[in-house]
């Protein structure tokens, strides 16, 4: 699995002009599921992101997790994170999981983040979405599950 995590002061996702998920302070997680990923990867990544200390404490150090600051999480599926652009000019998406499996693991990821006690909003799997966010910092991190060697 691959995730792009952005610390935000606000974010929302729209489908066909309708807001389907919105948060104030928190994290936006763009999530891509790779072929061969399983529940172990979904759980590992959800736990990692829920506990990431990327919010500032009183001393200005990144020392607080999203839950510590009363934040929420907006999770948006994004298979294009698995795009391989090393050859040619058009990305190859052969590393992405088939849609049915990707949706199942996306849902498992969301469920696990909710189990950590966080409020979680989502986009709509396989929908054309518009994501609006105010990146705070800016802070943006790229996380891959261990041992995957994704291009």
C-alpha positions, 0 to 999 in steps of 0.5 A: 500500500502507498499513502500520501498523507497531508496535514490540513487545516480543512479538507473536503471531497466532492462527487458530482458537485456534492460534498461526500466527506469533509473535515476541519483540522486533521489529515488527508490520506490518499490511499493506493492499494497494490496488487498482493496487498492484504489485511496485514498491510491495511492494518499496519498502514492505518496504525502508522498513520493514526499514530504519526506525530506530525502536529506541533506541540507547545514547543513547536516540535512535531510531537502530536498525533492527529488524535492528540489535537482533536483532528479527523481523517479524510481518506480518499482512494487513489489507484494512480499512486501506484502508477509507474512512470519509469518507462515511456510517457504514459503511466502503467498501473499494473502494480495496482490491485484489482478494483474489488480487492482494492475496495475491500482493503480500502474499507479495511483501512478506514475501519481500522482508523475508526477503531483507533477512535478517530472520526473518519470521512471518505470519498467514494471508491472508483468515483471521479472526485474533486479533493479540496484541501488547505495543506497546513505547513505544508506537511506532506509525507509519502508512506509505503508498507514495508517490503513492497518495493513499489516502483 
